[in-house]
């Protein structure tokens, strides 16, 4: 084997090993990637039930219902569509109606979402960037200090 052939073999083997390593890393990460959707995105894209995702929007006024133990139900909206969320756990201290929220979990049938993680804003002026982007895309961004959505249809006992 000549020097030129050894060098070509070494470079080819190195590139093959590097490609294999990159492929393994991407495969391992594909199980951990969770996509963000707004309620309108879910309806428009016909997302399949059972899909793991993050949803975000504003908690609808008068939509929070507390069940037995730590079970909580509430509605999330982006002003175009509304998604009903069920969460069994302790909510963040800053979670409340009319504020931005991001929930991670699994989409169920009939626009219901089973969350296993709920994240709330951290100060008076903060809204998660994904939520703000979704509101801007839908033309419903109301800027700083804007009123949150209010709906009489999501009051006590109205959860589907």
Helices and strands as residue ranges (DSSP letters): H 3-30, E 35-38, H 39-45, E 52-59, E 65-66, E 71-77, E 82-88, E 100-107, E 112-120, H 129-137, G 152-154
